Amino acid sequence: MRTISENLHGALAAYRRAVLKAFECDMSVSYLPLGSALGNPSGAVRSACQDVARVFGVDECWFTSMGCTIFNHVVITYARRKHHGKPVIATANPHKSLVDAATDLEVPLRFIPVGFDPTFDAMIPPTAQKVVDAIMKYPDAAALIITSPTYEGLEANVNSIVQEVSDARPDLPVFVDNAWGSGRESPVRQGADVALRSSHKMDGAWQGAAVMLASGERVDRDLLRECVSARLSSSQSYPILCSIEEIYQLWLEYGDEFRSSLEEWGETLTHELAQRGVRVLDRQYCAAWIADSSITSLDARKITVATGSANGYAVSRRLQRSGIIPEKAGPQTITFIATARLLSTDPIHFADAICDSMGATTMNLDHPPEVPLPLNQWDRLRILEMHEAFHRRTSKVSLEEAPGKVAA
């Protein structure tokens, strides 16, 4: 494997020093030159937002130290204020914060069916045609929200979706929860009106850092700014906001080398695991989804492993005890992310550790892992509003009884 250049290595080290230095400073919201991170940013924050907007090639950008969760609340607030009582259409793999916001604000959600791959516990984004079908079914929808990429790195065909949606509903704004995206590429460049990015997840900013990007005319920008001011705190963490500006300047200067180095590390780990007989989600496995335009690509920096007869949660715990931290675990899967910190480590060591942990862990369930999912029965399910379900009396059932019921 190639190593990163001295320039990139030095830039990463300088970034870490700069942000740590920021945490040593007394940054009070009362110091006016620092400015505000609300709907109309001011001071140093405004300048930083403008710089990052130029990095992404978008019209407008907002920062937060409160994570993408708060921006999902902003989006739902916008939909409620702009078109009160009208539904929001969303792909059926939303982040919990989106559902919580819709529940709290009593905004009706209508879901676009997604596929499901049981081997890798992966939700497969819908095709553009499925999105258009949903729009035709709910012609009064206030907004469309696409979640892409998935936890496993499956990228929805946003460009195709936006083109088809524009033909069917030219006035319908398209929001993309791009929390797990990375680098300078953004769904806004593919035609989406607004994209939300968790800058700390894949981009390298500090925990809690996130940006919201906007371009185009379909979103009422004045109202969106009002919604930002209504939901974001006026006393955010300036050091975390500082990390957003710093990391995207690093991506601007070293992005191609940074991305290719991370991808190469991830591809090497994928290859080493496959050589050991471990099933790994790779581009070949995704070929059918790419062919039918459900997805455009798989992020090579995400490595999802099928643990087979081993319990994914137990494998994850065992790996953590050895100092390897998976990003996500499921009943039969674990997902890793190639990060800058890992570039100095050997993927072969990771592959050996994963195989050892899987070999030492066995599935301990009282029921078969293959439980039928009702994902092909969307049209026959009765719509139950989120806020209605929240106030309903609930009961616990066994996993075998669960298919066909509403889970919460």
N, C-alpha and C positions, 0 to 999 in steps of 0.2 A: 504494500500500500504506500502511496505517496504521502509525504508529510506536508503540512501547511507551510506557506512561505514565512520567512522571518517577519515580513511586514505585517501580515495578518496576525501572527502570533503576538507581535508587539502591540497591534491595535486592540486585540482582545484584552491584553493585560492592562493597557491604558484605560480601556472602558471600565474595567473592574475597579481600578484605583480611583477614577473620576467619580463613580457613583458612590463608592465607599466614603470618599471625601465629602460628598454632598450630605451623607447621613451624619457627619460630624458637625455640620453647620446648624446654626439656629435660624431656621427658615419660618418666620411667622407670617401668617396670612395678613397681618396688619401692616407688613412692609410692602407698600404700594407698588414699587417697581417689579416685584415678583408677579403681580397680576392675579387674575381670576381664571379658573378653568370651567366657568359656567357656559351658558349658551353663546354669549359674546365674549370670548376670551380677551384678556387684556394683559398689558405689560409683557414680561418675559415669556409667559405662557402663550400669549398670542403669537409672538415671534416664532416660538418653537412649533406651534400648531401649523403655521404657514410653511415652515421649513419641511415638516413631515408631509404636508399636503403636496408639496412639490416633489418629494421623493416618490410618492405614490402616483403622481400625475392626476390628482383629483382637485375639485374646486374648493373643498372645505374639509377641515379635520378638527376633531375634539379629542382631548385627553381625559383620562380618569385614572385614579389609583384605586378604584372600587371594582375593577374587573369587568368583564363582558356582561356579567349578570345585570349590572345597573343599566347598561345600554339596551338590553332586552326589555327592561322596564320602560325605558324611554320610547322604544318602538311601539309597545302596546299603548302607552299613554298617547302617543301621536295618533294611532288608529282610533282610539276612543274619542279624542277631542276633534279630530277631523271628520269622522263619520260615526257618530255615537249610535250604538245599537247594531251596527252592521258587522258581519263576521270578518274574521281574518283567516285566510287560507295559509296553512303551513304544512311542510313535509312532516311525515309522521315519525321523525327522529329529532324532536326539538329538545333543547336543553331544558332542564327542570325550571329554570328561572323564567322562561317564556310562558310556561304553563302556569306558574305561580302568579305572574303578573296578570295574565288573562283571567285567572280565578279572582284575584283581588279586585280588579277593575271591572269585572263582569263583562268582558269582551268575548263573544262567541268565537271559538276556534273550530275550524273545519279542516280535517286532515287529508292530505294527499297520500294514498297508499304507497308504501315503500316495500321493496323486496327484503328477504331475510335469508342469510346463508348460515345454516346451523353449524357447519364445521368451524367457522371462525366467529360465530356470534355477531355477524356483521349486518348492519342495515345497509341496503343498497339504494342509493338515491333514485328517484323516479325519472322516467324519460320526459322530454318536453311535452309529448302527447298526453301523458297522464296528468301533467300540470294543467294543460289546456282543458282537459275533460273536467277537472275540478272547477276551473274558472267558469266554464259553461254551466256547471251545476249550481254555482253560487254567483250569479251575475252581479249581485250588489256588494260583493266583497270590498272591504276597505283597503286591503293590502295583501301582498303575497310574501311569505317568509320562507326562504330556502336555507336549510342547514347543510353547509358544505365547507370543508371536507368532513367526513365522518371521523370518529375516534381512530379508525384503522387507516385513515389516509385516502379513502375513496373520494375522488373529486367529481361533484355533479357537473353535468354539461350546462353550466350557467349561460354560456353564450347562446346555445340553442334554445334554452328555456326563455331567455329574455326576448329573443327574436319572435318566437311563437306567441308569447304573452303580448307583445307589442301589437301583433296583428289582431289578436282576439280582443284585447282590452287596452287600447293605447294610453288610457289614463291611469292604469293600475300600477302603483309604485311597487318595485321589487326590492325587498330587503334581503340580505344574505348574512346569516350568522356564520361568519368566517373565523370563529374563535380559534380553530386549529389550523388556519392557514399560516403561511410563513413568507418572509422576504418581501420584496417589492411588488410581487404579483398580487392583484386584488380583483375580486368579482366586479368592482366598479369599472375596471378596465374592460370587462367583458359585457358591459351594458347595464349592470345592476345600478340602482339609484343610491343605495346605502349599503355599506358593509361594516360589520363589527369584527374587531380583531383583538384577541387576547394576546397582547404583545409579550407577555411573560411565558406563554406556553411553548411556542416554537421559535420565537424571534430573539429571545435572550434578555428582555427587559426584566426589571425586578417584579417580584410577586405582587399581583394586583394591578399591574399596568395593562391598559387597554386603550384602543383608539376606535373612533367611529369616523368613517370616510363617506363623503357625499359628493355627487355630481349630478348634472341633469336637471330637468324641469318638472318631472312628475311629482316630486316631493315639495311641499310647501316649506321652504327653508326657514322662514320666519317662525312658523309654528314649531318646526323641529328644534330650533334654538330655545323657544319657550319651554319645550318639554325637557330639554337638557337641563335648563336652569331649575325646573321643577323637581327633578329627580337626583341630580348630583349635589354632593356636599360643597359648601363654599369654603370648607377647610380641609382640602385634600393634602396628601403627602407630597411636598415639593421634591424630595429626593427621588421618589418613585416616578413622578412626572419627568424629572431630569433624565432618568434612565431611558425613557421613551425616546426623547430627542437624541440622546447619545447613540442608542443601539441602531436607530434607523439611518443615522449618518454613517455608521459602520457598514450597514447593509448597502448603502449607496456606493461606498468606495470599494468594498471587498465582497459584495454579494455573490458574484459568479463563482469566485474561488471558495467562499464559505459554503455555498450550497453544494457545489460539486464534491467538496471534501466530505461533507456530512452524508451525502448520498452514497459515495464510495464506501464509507464505513458501514452504512446500513446494508448495502448490497453484499459486502463481504460477509457480514454476520449472517445474512439470509443464505448465502451460498454454503457457509460452513455448517449451518444447521441442516440444510437439505442433504449435504454429504453424510450427515450422521443419521439420516432417515427421519428427521423431524419434519412434519408438515408445516409449511410457512406460507402465508398469504403473499403471493408474488404476482407479477404482471401476467404470467402465463395463466394462472388461476383466474385472473380477472378478464381474460380475453373476451369471453362471451358478453360480459357487461359493457365492455368497450364497444364491441361490435353492434350492440343494440342501442348505443348512445345513452345508456343509463349513466355512465361515467366517462370521463376523458382520460383519466390516469390514476395511478396509485403512487402516493408519496413514498419514495424509497427510503426516506429517513424514519419511517414507521415500520416496525417489524412485529407482525402479529403471528403468534405461534399457537397451533392447536396442540393442547397438552394430552389429547387422547384419553387414556384411562386414568390419567392423573388429574386431581382436582386443581384447577387453575389458581384458586385462592391459596391453597396449601403450598403450591409451587412458588407463588409470589412471596409468601411469608418466609419460606426457606431461603430464597434468593436474597431477601432483605437482610437476613441474618449474616449472609456472606458479603454484604456490602453492595449488592446489585439491586437497584430500585426499579422495578417495572412501573410503567406509567399507569397501566390499568390491568386488572385481572377479572376473569369471568369464571363460570363453572368449568369450562373446558378450554380457556384461552388465557394468554398473557400478551400484553403489547408493550414494546419498548420504543424509545425515541432516541435517535442518534443526536447527541448534543455536542457543543464545543468542548465540554469537559472530557468527553469520551474519545476525542480525536487522538489523545496521547496514550490510549489503552489499546490492547490487542483484542480484536473481535474473536479470535480463536479461544481466548480465555473465557469470554462470555459464552460462546457456544458450548464449551465443556461444562461450565457451571450450570447452564440451563438444562443440559442433558442429565447431569448428575442429580439435579433437583427433581426433574421429572421422574427419574428412575427410583428415587427414594420416596416418592409420594404416590399413593394410590387413591382412587376415587372411593369415597365413603358416603354413599347416598342410599336412602331407603327406597328410592324410586329410580326408574330408568332415566338417563339424561335426555333422551329424545322424547320430549313432550310436545304434542301437536300444538301449533300456534294458529290462531284464527286470522292470520294476515290476509287470507284469500276470501274473507267473508265481510269485507268492509260495507258493501252495499246493503247487506242484510242486518247490519247493526243499527240499533236505534240511537239517535243522537241524544247525548246527555251532556248538558252544559257543565263546564268545569266547576263553576261556583255552585251549581245544583248538586253535583256529585260530592263536593266538599262537605256540604251540610247534611248529606244522607247518612242514615244509620248504616254501619258497615259490619261485616262479620269475616272471620278468618276461615278459609277453606284449604283443603289439601291441594298440592300442585296438580294432581290428576283431575280435580274438580274445577280448576281455574279456567281452562279454555272456554271462551264464550262469555265470561264474566268481566266486569270492569275492575281492573286492578288499580290500587292506589298505595 
